Amino acid sequence: MPVPKRKRSKSRRDKRFANRGIKKGAVASCPSCKSAVAPHTACPTCGYYKGVKVMVTKTEREMKRDQERKAKAQREKGGNVSEEK
């Protein structure tokens, strides 16, 4: 009968069972934008949760920053023109 030549270490033994506890996560769809979202979480794409806007998204922040920068540039441009006259 075959017998192992050396003891198998605990780490080698435990590597076999490392992925046993991993389960597939549930995925729901956002009712407002139809993108994939984990259940019971706010949608990172549109910021809605149960039909209510609960957070500001990254794209909205970027758009707001762009508008603020354009407004600042217009003020600076307008301010320089009035000083020259």
Buried (B, 14 or more C-beta within 10 A) or exposed (E): EEEEEEEEEEEEEEEEEEEEEEEEEEEEEBEBEEEEBEEEEBBEBBBBBEEEEEEEBEEEEEEEEEEEEEEEEEEEEEEEEEEEE
